[in-house]
Amino acid sequence: MEPVEYDETIHPVVWLNKIKSCCYKNQITKKEDIIEFCKSMVHPSIDVSKASTFDEILNILKTDVLFTLFKYSVEEKLQKLKFDPKNEDHVQFISIFRKFCYEAEINDVEKQKKLLLKLSKDSFQYYFINNNLEKIKSLDDLVVYFNQSFLEQRKFIHFGSCITLKHVATGKYLTSCNVHYKTGSKRSIVHVNENIVISGTYKSPSTGNWEASCILSRHMHFIEIDSTNNDDTYIKSKEIINIRDMEYNNYILRNHEFPDNETYQDVVGHKGRVDEHDKWCIE
């Protein structure tokens, strides 16, 4: 390791640690010798001749006008940071963020929070940290919550995810077999890898519930989910939900309410009050 001359392009503490490491590597261990070596590695434009301790050297370097410019330059780098949670290592990113905060001497945690929120805007990390702002009291807290946001994000159900739906009241899973309605649409009751449709045309004459079926073609049916986490933006695994078909007047997907006889429908759509029969667990 070659000794580094202090030229105001490095933080004084970082520079001093490098000098100390270089001295130890070269068997320079006496404190007085290391101090003199440090002073010899400072550019003559900065007068450290009267310094006799490490703290005095650091104070002189930090009060030099160019150190202020150095901090501004680091803060500018910090503000230009971009974070893409899909393509970047979040540990590496937060490490750089913390390093820049240290070197720019941004110690105000409120400013640190604003900077991180600005960098991760429109990502889940933004919402997670923003929802926990009052709990974040230090940069270490900020790092912890940033990391936790990624652990939480792994639980989310994304577009294209493969999931199972378990009916909470009965423990049965939403599934399919080669069974078709004998009346109404005559479609398959439920079929894997196809779109669930709650019919706005066909309903049971005995129960008044609407037919729930699956079809091959793609329809403009939107599923609204009422989640137990009170967050309309994200749905996580193990959450209890209600499923609504918004295209046909808010029909709710229900399971197993009526007796097992010839009029029995295992999965139906209804417009009544939501109760225990309408709860599904995402797995």
Backbone as numpy.savetxt, mean C-alpha at the origin, in Angstrom:
# Nx Ny Nz CAx CAy CAz Cx Cy Cz
40.15 1.60 0.87 39.30 2.80 0.87 40.19 4.05 0.87
40.00 4.86 -0.12 40.77 6.10 -0.23 40.11 7.20 0.60
40.90 8.04 1.26 40.33 9.16 2.02 39.62 10.14 1.09
38.53 10.70 1.59 37.70 11.61 0.78 37.87 13.03 1.29
38.25 13.92 0.41 38.35 15.33 0.79 36.96 15.93 0.92
36.77 16.73 1.96 35.48 17.38 2.14 35.38 18.57 1.19
34.42 18.48 0.27 34.28 19.55 -0.72 32.84 20.06 -0.81
32.06 19.81 0.25 30.69 20.32 0.36 29.71 19.68 -0.62
30.06 18.49 -1.09 29.10 17.72 -1.90 28.67 16.47 -1.14
28.97 16.43 0.13 28.63 15.30 0.98 28.25 15.83 2.35
27.36 15.14 3.03 26.96 15.59 4.37 28.15 15.45 5.32
28.41 16.45 6.17 29.58 16.42 7.06 29.69 15.16 7.92
28.56 14.69 8.47 28.61 13.50 9.32 28.96 12.27 8.50
28.38 12.17 7.30 28.69 11.04 6.41 30.17 11.07 6.04
30.65 12.26 5.72 32.07 12.41 5.37 32.98 12.02 6.54
32.65 12.50 7.75 33.47 12.21 8.92 33.53 10.71 9.20
32.41 10.03 9.05 32.40 8.58 9.26 33.29 7.86 8.25
33.29 8.36 7.02 34.16 7.76 6.00 35.64 7.96 6.35
35.96 9.15 6.83 37.34 9.44 7.22 37.77 8.54 8.39
36.90 8.38 9.37 37.21 7.51 10.51 37.44 6.08 10.06
36.59 5.60 9.16 36.75 4.23 8.66 38.08 4.06 7.95
38.43 5.07 7.17 39.71 5.04 6.44 40.89 5.01 7.42
40.78 5.79 8.49 41.86 5.82 9.49 42.00 4.47 10.18
40.87 3.89 10.58 40.93 2.60 11.27 41.51 1.52 10.37
41.16 1.59 9.10 41.69 0.61 8.15 43.20 0.74 8.02
43.70 1.94 8.17 45.14 2.19 8.04 45.84 2.28 9.40
45.22 1.68 10.41 45.80 1.61 11.76 46.06 2.98 12.40
45.29 3.96 12.01 45.33 5.26 12.70 44.21 5.23 13.73
44.55 5.03 14.97 43.53 4.81 15.99 43.46 5.89 17.07
44.50 6.67 17.23 44.48 7.72 18.24 43.54 8.85 17.81
42.71 9.28 18.75 41.71 10.31 18.47 42.36 11.59 17.95
43.46 12.00 18.58 44.13 13.24 18.16 44.64 13.14 16.72
45.18 11.97 16.37 45.69 11.77 15.01 44.56 11.80 13.98
43.44 11.19 14.34 42.29 11.17 13.42 41.76 12.58 13.21
41.71 13.37 14.29 41.23 14.75 14.18 42.13 15.56 13.26
43.44 15.43 13.41 44.37 16.16 12.55 44.24 15.70 11.10
44.02 14.41 10.92 43.85 13.90 9.55 42.57 14.46 8.93
41.51 14.52 9.71 40.25 15.10 9.23 40.46 16.54 8.79
41.12 17.32 9.61 41.36 18.73 9.29 42.17 18.89 8.01
43.08 17.95 7.78 43.90 18.02 6.56 43.11 17.68 5.31
41.95 17.02 5.49 41.14 16.62 4.34 40.01 17.61 4.04
39.98 18.72 4.76 38.98 19.76 4.49 39.60 20.80 3.57
38.86 21.21 2.55 39.36 22.20 1.60 39.75 23.49 2.33
40.86 24.12 1.93 41.34 25.33 2.62 40.36 26.48 2.64
39.36 26.47 1.78 38.37 27.55 1.79 37.54 27.54 3.07
37.58 26.46 3.80 36.87 26.36 5.08 37.93 26.24 6.19
37.95 27.18 7.09 38.98 27.23 8.14 38.59 26.35 9.33
39.26 25.22 9.45 39.02 24.34 10.60 40.27 24.24 11.48
41.19 25.16 11.30 42.49 25.08 12.00 42.36 25.13 13.51
41.34 25.82 14.02 41.20 25.96 15.47 40.37 24.84 16.10
39.82 23.96 15.28 39.00 22.87 15.82 39.88 21.84 16.52
39.42 21.38 17.69 40.19 20.38 18.44 39.38 19.12 18.76
38.10 19.11 18.33 37.25 17.92 18.55 36.46 17.65 17.27
35.88 16.45 17.21 35.04 16.10 16.06 33.83 17.01 15.98
33.23 17.31 17.14 32.04 18.17 17.16 32.36 19.57 16.65
33.53 20.07 17.00 33.91 21.41 16.53 34.12 21.42 15.01
34.70 20.35 14.49 34.87 20.24 13.03 33.51 20.23 12.36
32.58 19.43 12.89 31.23 19.33 12.30 30.51 20.67 12.38
30.61 21.37 13.48 29.94 22.66 13.63 30.44 23.67 12.60
31.75 23.68 12.37 32.32 24.59 11.37 31.81 24.24 9.98
31.79 22.95 9.66 31.34 22.52 8.33 29.86 22.82 8.12
29.06 22.67 9.18 27.61 22.87 9.05 27.22 24.34 9.03
28.08 25.19 9.54 27.77 26.63 9.51 28.30 27.30 8.25
29.03 26.57 7.45 29.52 27.13 6.19 28.34 27.33 5.24
28.35 28.43 4.52 27.22 28.79 3.66 26.93 27.74 2.60
27.95 27.06 2.11 27.73 26.08 1.06 27.03 24.81 1.55
27.06 24.60 2.86 26.32 23.46 3.40 24.82 23.68 3.25
24.40 24.94 3.37 22.98 25.27 3.14 22.59 24.94 1.71
23.47 25.28 0.76 23.19 24.95 -0.64 23.16 23.44 -0.86
24.03 22.74 -0.16 24.04 21.28 -0.25 22.70 20.70 0.19
22.16 21.21 1.30 20.88 20.71 1.81 19.75 21.00 0.81
19.78 22.17 0.20 18.77 22.50 -0.81 18.84 21.53 -1.99
20.06 21.20 -2.39 20.22 20.30 -3.54 19.70 18.90 -3.22
19.90 18.44 -1.98 19.40 17.12 -1.58 17.88 17.14 -1.50
17.32 18.22 -0.97 15.86 18.32 -0.90 15.25 18.33 -2.29
15.94 18.95 -3.23 15.46 18.95 -4.61 15.44 17.53 -5.17
16.48 16.75 -4.87 16.50 15.34 -5.28 15.34 14.58 -4.65
15.08 14.89 -3.40 13.99 14.24 -2.67 12.65 14.52 -3.32
12.43 15.76 -3.70 11.16 16.14 -4.31 10.98 15.57 -5.72
12.10 15.22 -6.35 12.03 14.64 -7.69 11.89 13.12 -7.68
11.97 12.53 -6.50 11.83 11.08 -6.41 10.45 10.66 -6.90
10.41 9.57 -7.61 9.15 9.00 -8.06 9.06 7.57 -7.55
7.85 7.16 -7.18 7.70 5.81 -6.67 6.58 5.09 -7.40
6.91 3.95 -7.98 5.93 3.09 -8.64 5.89 1.78 -7.88
4.83 1.54 -7.08 4.78 0.32 -6.26 4.79 -0.97 -7.07
4.45 -0.89 -8.36 4.43 -2.09 -9.19 5.81 -2.47 -9.69
6.69 -1.49 -9.82 7.98 -1.74 -10.47 9.20 -1.47 -9.60
9.00 -1.04 -8.37 10.14 -0.67 -7.53 10.16 -1.44 -6.23
11.36 -1.66 -5.73 11.56 -2.27 -4.42 11.23 -1.22 -3.36
10.17 -1.46 -2.58 9.75 -0.43 -1.63 10.76 -0.24 -0.50
11.53 -1.29 -0.17 12.55 -1.15 0.87 13.67 -0.23 0.39
14.08 -0.43 -0.86 15.12 0.43 -1.43 14.64 1.87 -1.53
13.39 2.05 -1.94 12.84 3.39 -2.08 12.81 4.13 -0.74
12.27 3.47 0.30 12.15 4.14 1.58 13.52 4.38 2.21
14.49 3.55 1.86 15.86 3.76 2.33 16.45 5.04 1.73
16.21 5.23 0.42 16.68 6.46 -0.24 15.95 7.68 0.32
14.65 7.52 0.54 13.85 8.62 1.10 14.39 9.03 2.47
14.66 8.06 3.32 15.19 8.37 4.66 16.58 8.99 4.59
17.40 8.49 3.67 18.75 9.03 3.49 18.69 10.50 3.08
17.82 10.81 2.13 17.71 12.20 1.67 17.16 13.11 2.77
16.20 12.60 3.56 15.68 13.40 4.67 16.79 13.73 5.66
17.65 12.75 5.91 18.76 12.96 6.84 19.74 13.98 6.28
20.14 13.80 5.03 21.17 14.68 4.45 20.65 16.10 4.22
19.36 16.23 3.95 18.77 17.57 3.81 18.38 18.15 5.16
18.58 17.36 6.21 18.24 17.73 7.58 16.78 18.15 7.70
15.92 17.35 7.07 14.47 17.54 7.21 14.04 16.67 8.39
13.94 17.28 9.55 13.65 16.55 10.78 12.20 16.68 11.24
11.48 17.61 10.63 10.07 17.81 10.99 9.24 16.67 10.41
8.64 15.86 11.27 7.91 14.68 10.81 6.70 15.06 9.95
6.10 16.23 10.21 4.96 16.66 9.40 5.40 16.91 7.96
6.56 17.52 7.79 7.09 17.74 6.45 7.47 16.42 5.80
8.02 15.50 6.57 8.38 14.18 6.05 7.13 13.45 5.54
6.05 13.54 6.30 4.80 12.88 5.90 4.27 13.48 4.60
4.29 14.80 4.50 3.80 15.46 3.29 4.62 15.08 2.07
5.95 15.00 2.26 6.82 14.63 1.15 6.55 13.20 0.69
6.38 12.29 1.63 6.14 10.89 1.25 4.78 10.73 0.60
3.78 11.43 1.11 2.45 11.36 0.50 2.47 11.91 -0.92
3.25 12.96 -1.13 3.37 13.54 -2.47 4.04 12.57 -3.42
5.03 11.84 -2.93 5.77 10.90 -3.78 4.94 9.69 -4.16
4.05 9.28 -3.27 3.28 8.06 -3.52 1.81 8.36 -3.81
1.53 9.54 -4.28 0.16 9.96 -4.56 -0.51 9.01 -5.56
-1.81 8.76 -5.33 -2.63 7.89 -6.19 -2.28 6.41 -6.03
-1.44 6.06 -5.07 -1.16 4.64 -4.80 -1.86 4.26 -3.50
-1.92 2.96 -3.23 -2.52 2.53 -1.97 -1.75 3.07 -0.78
-0.42 3.21 -0.94 0.40 3.72 0.14 -0.07 5.11 0.58
-0.53 5.90 -0.37 -1.04 7.23 -0.04 -2.23 7.12 0.91
-3.20 6.26 0.55 -4.41 6.13 1.36 -4.10 5.53 2.73
-3.20 4.55 2.76 -2.88 3.88 4.02 -2.21 4.84 4.99
-1.21 5.56 4.52 -0.49 6.50 5.39 -1.39 7.68 5.76
-2.16 8.16 4.81 -3.06 9.29 5.07 -4.09 8.94 6.15
-4.53 7.69 6.17 -5.50 7.24 7.16 -4.88 7.01 8.54
-3.56 7.00 8.61 -2.88 6.76 9.89 -1.97 7.93 10.30
-2.23 9.09 9.75 -1.35 10.24 9.98 -1.17 10.57 11.46
-2.25 10.46 12.23 -2.17 10.84 13.64 -1.30 9.88 14.44
-1.12 8.66 13.95 -0.31 7.66 14.67 1.18 7.80 14.37
1.51 8.56 13.34 2.91 8.68 12.90 3.55 9.88 13.60
4.47 9.59 14.51 5.10 10.63 15.32 6.58 10.83 15.01
7.15 9.98 14.16 8.58 10.08 13.86 8.85 9.50 12.47
10.07 9.70 11.99 10.45 9.13 10.70 10.44 7.60 10.77
10.82 7.05 11.91 10.77 5.59 12.06 9.34 5.08 11.95
8.39 5.80 12.55 6.98 5.43 12.42 6.55 5.47 10.96
7.00 6.49 10.26 6.64 6.65 8.85 7.16 5.48 8.03
8.39 5.06 8.31 8.97 3.91 7.61 8.17 2.64 7.91
7.80 2.45 9.17 7.04 1.27 9.58 5.69 1.22 8.88
4.97 2.34 8.85 3.66 2.36 8.22 3.76 2.21 6.71
4.82 2.74 6.13 5.02 2.57 4.70 5.22 1.09 4.37
5.99 0.40 5.20 6.20 -1.03 5.00 4.91 -1.81 5.24
4.15 -1.43 6.27 2.89 -2.12 6.56 1.90 -1.97 5.42
1.97 -0.85 4.72 1.05 -0.65 3.60 1.23 -1.73 2.54
2.47 -2.19 2.36 2.72 -3.25 1.38 2.24 -4.60 1.88
2.35 -4.82 3.18 1.84 -6.07 3.74 0.32 -6.12 3.62
-0.34 -4.97 3.83 -1.79 -4.90 3.69 -2.22 -5.05 2.24
-1.45 -4.44 1.35 -1.82 -4.45 -0.07 -1.85 -5.87 -0.63
-1.01 -6.75 -0.08 -0.97 -8.13 -0.57 -2.28 -8.87 -0.33
-3.09 -8.36 0.61 -4.36 -9.02 0.94 -5.48 -8.58 0.01
-5.24 -7.55 -0.79 -6.33 -6.98 -1.58 -6.72 -7.85 -2.76
-7.98 -7.74 -3.11 -8.51 -8.42 -4.28 -8.40 -7.45 -5.44
-7.60 -7.81 -6.43 -7.38 -6.95 -7.60 -8.20 -7.45 -8.78
-8.38 -6.60 -9.77 -9.06 -7.01 -10.99 -8.31 -8.19 -11.61
-9.04 -9.27 -11.91 -8.41 -10.45 -12.47 -8.00 -11.48 -11.44
-8.16 -11.17 -10.14 -7.79 -12.12 -9.09 -8.75 -13.31 -9.09
-8.24 -14.47 -8.75 -9.07 -15.68 -8.60 -9.41 -15.83 -7.12
-10.69 -15.86 -6.81 -11.12 -15.97 -5.41 -12.23 -17.01 -5.29
-12.52 -17.40 -4.05 -13.71 -18.20 -3.76 -14.59 -17.38 -2.83
-15.90 -17.62 -2.90 -16.85 -16.94 -2.04 -17.55 -17.97 -1.17
-17.38 -17.83 0.14 -18.02 -18.76 1.08 -19.20 -18.08 1.74
-20.35 -18.77 1.71 -21.54 -18.22 2.35 -21.36 -18.31 3.86
-21.47 -17.18 4.55 -21.15 -17.13 5.97 -22.09 -17.98 6.81
-23.39 -17.92 6.52 -24.37 -18.62 7.35 -24.29 -20.13 7.23
-24.00 -20.63 6.03 -24.02 -22.08 5.80 -22.64 -22.70 5.67
-21.62 -21.87 5.39 -20.28 -22.41 5.17 -20.08 -23.00 3.80
-21.09 -22.88 2.93 -21.00 -23.43 1.58 -20.30 -22.44 0.64
-19.62 -23.00 -0.35 -18.91 -22.17 -1.33 -19.75 -21.98 -2.58
-19.70 -20.78 -3.14 -20.38 -20.50 -4.39 -19.69 -21.29 -5.49
-20.42 -22.20 -6.11 -19.79 -23.11 -7.07 -20.79 -23.42 -8.19
-20.57 -24.49 -8.92 -21.43 -24.79 -10.06 -21.48 -26.28 -10.34
-22.47 -26.65 -11.12 -22.56 -28.00 -11.67 -23.36 -27.89 -12.96
-23.48 -28.95 -13.67 -24.17 -28.91 -14.97 -25.68 -29.00 -14.78
-26.23 -28.00 -14.12 -27.66 -27.95 -13.86 -28.21 -26.65 -14.43
-29.33 -26.74 -15.13 -29.93 -25.56 -15.76 -31.33 -25.33 -15.19
-31.76 -24.07 -15.24 -33.13 -23.78 -14.88 -34.07 -24.43 -15.89
-35.13 -25.06 -15.41 -36.09 -25.70 -16.31 -37.04 -24.67 -16.91
-37.18 -23.55 -16.25 -38.03 -22.47 -16.76 -37.19 -21.20 -16.83
-37.82 -20.09 -17.17 -37.10 -18.83 -17.20 -36.07 -18.80 -18.31
-34.84 -18.44 -17.96 -33.79 -18.31 -18.98 -33.24 -19.65 -19.43
-33.42 -20.71 -18.59 -32.88 -22.05 -18.85 -31.35 -22.06 -18.92
-30.73 -21.05 -18.34 -29.26 -21.01 -18.28 -28.76 -21.88 -17.13
-27.42 -22.10 -17.15 -26.82 -22.85 -16.04 -26.92 -22.02 -14.77
-27.19 -22.71 -13.67 -27.41 -22.01 -12.40 -26.17 -21.22 -11.98
-25.03 -21.88 -11.95 -23.75 -21.22 -11.72 -22.73 -22.00 -12.51
-21.76 -21.31 -13.10 -20.75 -22.01 -13.88 -19.41 -21.32 -13.70
-18.36 -22.09 -13.45 -17.04 -21.53 -13.19 -16.52 -20.74 -14.38
-15.82 -19.63 -14.09 -15.14 -18.79 -15.09 -16.09 -18.00 -15.97
-17.35 -17.88 -15.54 -18.28 -17.07 -16.31 -18.86 -15.98 -15.41
-19.66 -15.11 -16.00 -20.16 -13.95 -15.27 -21.46 -14.27 -14.53
-21.49 -13.92 -13.23 -22.73 -14.10 -12.47 -23.72 -13.01 -12.89
-24.94 -13.42 -13.17 -25.98 -12.49 -13.58 -27.21 -12.70 -12.71
-27.72 -11.61 -12.13 -29.00 -11.68 -11.44 -30.05 -11.14 -12.40
-30.93 -12.00 -12.83 -31.86 -11.67 -13.90 -32.86 -10.61 -13.48
-33.15 -9.70 -14.38 -34.20 -8.72 -14.16 -35.47 -9.11 -14.88
-35.48 -10.33 -15.45 -36.61 -10.78 -16.24 -37.30 -12.00 -15.64
-36.49 -12.94 -15.13 -37.04 -14.21 -14.66 -36.97 -14.31 -13.14
-38.12 -14.67 -12.54 -38.12 -14.88 -11.10 -39.03 -16.05 -10.75
-38.80 -16.58 -9.55 -39.56 -17.74 -9.10 -41.00 -17.34 -8.82
-41.98 -18.08 -9.36 -43.38 -17.76 -9.09 -43.78 -18.06 -7.65
-43.02 -18.93 -6.98 -43.38 -19.31 -5.61 -42.72 -18.43 -4.55
-41.46 -18.07 -4.77 -40.75 -17.27 -3.76 -40.65 -15.80 -4.12
-40.79 -15.49 -5.42 -40.66 -14.11 -5.85 -39.23 -13.64 -5.99
-38.26 -14.54 -5.80 -36.85 -14.18 -5.95 -36.42 -14.28 -7.40
-35.43 -13.47 -7.75 -34.95 -13.43 -9.12 -33.92 -14.52 -9.38
-33.90 -14.95 -10.62 -32.99 -16.02 -11.04 -31.54 -15.53 -11.04
-30.64 -16.33 -10.45 -29.20 -16.05 -10.50 -28.56 -17.11 -11.38
-27.87 -16.68 -12.43 -27.31 -17.65 -13.38 -25.98 -17.14 -13.92
-25.37 -17.95 -14.81 -24.12 -17.56 -15.46 -24.27 -17.71 -16.96
-23.61 -16.81 -17.70 -23.69 -16.86 -19.16 -22.30 -16.69 -19.74
-22.14 -17.14 -20.97 -20.83 -17.09 -21.62 -20.47 -15.69 -22.08
-21.44 -14.98 -22.62 -21.14 -13.66 -23.17 -20.95 -12.63 -22.06
-20.21 -11.61 -22.39 -19.91 -10.57 -21.39 -21.05 -9.55 -21.37
-21.55 -9.26 -20.19 -22.61 -8.28 -20.03 -22.12 -7.12 -19.17
-22.81 -6.00 -19.29 -22.44 -4.82 -18.52 -23.12 -4.88 -17.15
-22.72 -5.86 -16.36 -23.24 -5.97 -15.00 -22.14 -5.55 -14.03
-22.49 -4.66 -13.13 -21.50 -4.17 -12.19 -21.81 -4.71 -10.80
-20.78 -5.14 -10.12 -20.94 -5.68 -8.78 -20.52 -4.62 -7.77
-21.44 -4.22 -6.92 -21.11 -3.30 -5.84 -20.92 -4.12 -4.58
-19.88 -3.84 -3.84 -19.58 -4.63 -2.66 -19.64 -3.75 -1.42
-20.45 -4.18 -0.45 -20.54 -3.47 0.83 -19.60 -4.17 1.80
-18.46 -3.59 2.04 -17.41 -4.26 2.79 -17.45 -3.92 4.27
-17.03 -4.87 5.11 -17.00 -4.64 6.54 -15.88 -3.70 6.96
-14.95 -3.37 6.06 -13.85 -2.48 6.46 -14.19 -1.01 6.24
-15.43 -0.73 5.81 -15.89 0.65 5.61 -15.01 1.42 4.64
-14.45 0.75 3.67 -13.59 1.39 2.67 -14.09 0.97 1.31
-14.62 1.93 0.54 -15.18 1.61 -0.77 -14.10 1.41 -1.83
-12.85 1.70 -1.49 -11.78 1.66 -2.48 -11.14 0.30 -2.60
-10.96 -0.40 -1.47 -10.23 -1.66 -1.46 -11.01 -2.75 -0.73
-10.94 -3.96 -1.28 -11.53 -5.12 -0.65 -10.43 -6.12 -0.37
-10.43 -6.73 0.84 -9.36 -7.63 1.22 -9.88 -9.05 1.40
-8.95 -10.00 1.32 -9.26 -11.39 1.60 -9.75 -11.52 3.05
-10.71 -12.44 3.26 -11.31 -12.72 4.57 -12.36 -11.70 4.99
-12.64 -10.71 4.15 -13.68 -9.76 4.52 -15.06 -10.35 4.25
-16.03 -9.87 5.03 -17.42 -10.26 4.86 -18.09 -9.19 3.99
-18.76 -9.63 2.93 -19.31 -8.69 1.96 -20.74 -9.02 1.59
-21.42 -8.06 1.01 -22.68 -8.27 0.29 -22.40 -8.02 -1.18
-23.08 -8.72 -2.06 -22.87 -8.55 -3.49 -24.17 -8.07 -4.12
-24.08 -6.96 -4.83 -25.26 -6.39 -5.47 -25.03 -6.29 -6.97
-26.08 -6.53 -7.73 -26.04 -6.32 -9.18 -26.67 -4.96 -9.43
-25.83 -3.98 -9.77 -26.31 -2.61 -9.88 -27.13 -2.35 -11.13
-27.06 -3.25 -12.12 -27.77 -2.99 -13.37 -29.27 -3.22 -13.22
-29.63 -4.14 -12.32 -31.05 -4.46 -12.16 -31.54 -4.07 -10.77
-31.57 -2.82 -10.48 -32.24 -2.28 -9.30 -31.72 -2.83 -7.97
-30.41 -2.95 -7.86 -29.81 -3.30 -6.56 -30.17 -4.69 -6.05
-30.34 -5.65 -6.93 -30.62 -7.01 -6.47 -29.44 -7.55 -5.69
-29.72 -8.22 -4.58 -28.68 -8.74 -3.69 -28.58 -10.25 -3.86
-27.36 -10.77 -3.91 -27.13 -12.20 -4.05 -27.33 -12.88 -2.69
-28.26 -13.86 -2.65 -28.61 -14.54 -1.40 -28.48 -16.04 -1.58
-28.22 -16.72 -0.46 -28.10 -18.18 -0.48 -28.91 -18.82 0.64
-29.58 -19.94 0.31 -30.11 -20.91 1.27 -31.09 -20.34 2.27
-32.21 -19.83 1.79 -33.21 -19.33 2.72 -34.46 -20.20 2.73
-34.76 -20.85 1.59 -36.03 -21.53 1.46 -35.89 -23.04 1.61
-36.95 -23.76 1.94 -36.90 -25.21 2.18 -36.42 -25.97 0.95
-35.86 -27.14 1.20 -35.31 -27.97 0.12 -36.43 -28.79 -0.50
-37.17 -28.17 -1.40 -38.24 -28.87 -2.11 -38.18 -28.50 -3.58
-39.22 -28.77 -4.30 -39.17 -28.57 -5.75 -39.10 -27.10 -6.15
-39.42 -26.20 -5.24 -39.32 -24.77 -5.56 -38.02 -24.16 -5.04
-37.14 -25.00 -4.50 -35.91 -24.50 -3.86 -34.95 -23.88 -4.86
-34.44 -22.72 -4.52 -33.37 -22.06 -5.27 -32.19 -21.86 -4.32
-31.04 -22.41 -4.68 -29.88 -22.32 -3.78 -29.33 -20.91 -3.72
-29.14 -20.28 -4.89 -28.63 -18.91 -4.96 -29.63 -18.07 -5.74
-30.03 -16.95 -5.16 -31.06 -16.12 -5.78 -30.66 -14.65 -5.71
-31.42 -13.83 -6.44 -31.31 -12.39 -6.30 -32.59 -11.87 -5.67
-32.49 -10.94 -4.72 -33.69 -10.42 -4.07 -33.53 -8.92 -3.80
-34.65 -8.29 -3.45 -34.64 -6.85 -3.20 -35.06 -6.54 -1.77
-35.11 -7.58 -0.93 -35.53 -7.37 0.45 -34.43 -6.79 1.32
-34.68 -6.84 2.63 -33.71 -6.31 3.58 -32.50 -7.24 3.67
-31.33 -6.66 3.77 -30.10 -7.45 3.88 -30.05 -8.11 5.25
-29.74 -9.43 5.28 -29.61 -10.12 6.56 -28.46 -11.12 6.50
-28.43 -12.07 7.42 -27.33 -13.03 7.52 -27.20 -13.90 6.28
-28.31 -14.11 5.54 -28.27 -14.96 4.35 -27.57 -14.28 3.17
-27.26 -13.00 3.31 -26.65 -12.24 2.21 -25.15 -12.00 2.41
-24.58 -12.60 3.42 -23.17 -12.36 3.73 -22.27 -13.42 3.10
-21.21 -12.95 2.43 -20.23 -13.83 1.79 -18.84 -13.47 2.27
-18.01 -14.48 2.42 -16.63 -14.26 2.85 -15.69 -14.50 1.67
-14.80 -13.54 1.40 -13.83 -13.69 0.31 -12.66 -14.53 0.79
-12.32 -15.55 0.00 -11.15 -16.39 0.33 -10.24 -16.52 -0.87
